[in-house]
Amino acid sequence: MGLTPMKFDAWKFVLLVLWGLIFANLVHAFPEGMAKSLRVLGVLFVVVHLAEYLFFYKTISSRPESPAVAFLMTFFFGIFYWKYHPAATRNKK
């Protein structure tokens, strides 16, 4: 059971919303409980996506985009960029 394009777009949207909340938390005072949760989530996202980029560097660097774009896309979208992106599925056929 793979991810359909609609599910891919939905997850991408969810990640963008979460990143937006994490960045907004840096410049705007959210309630303490929410702010702490967003800080923890932000640190977790940064650590996991950087580790993902390092572990899967060969796969990600083989993408047609420039290295800077590939890094940013991996940093913000993680596996939804490098594994489920339409270009990745075309290369497997």
Number of C-alpha atoms within 10 A of each C-alpha: 3 7 11 10 12 9 11 17 14 12 15 17 13 13 17 14 12 17 18 11 18 20 14 14 18 12 8 10 10 14 9 9 8 13 18 13 11 21 16 12 15 18 11 12 20 13 13 14 20 17 13 16 23 12 11 14 13 10 12 23 16 13 15 11 12 10 13 10 12 19 20 14 19 21 20 19 20 21 17 17 20 22 14 16 14 12 13 17 11 8 8 6 5
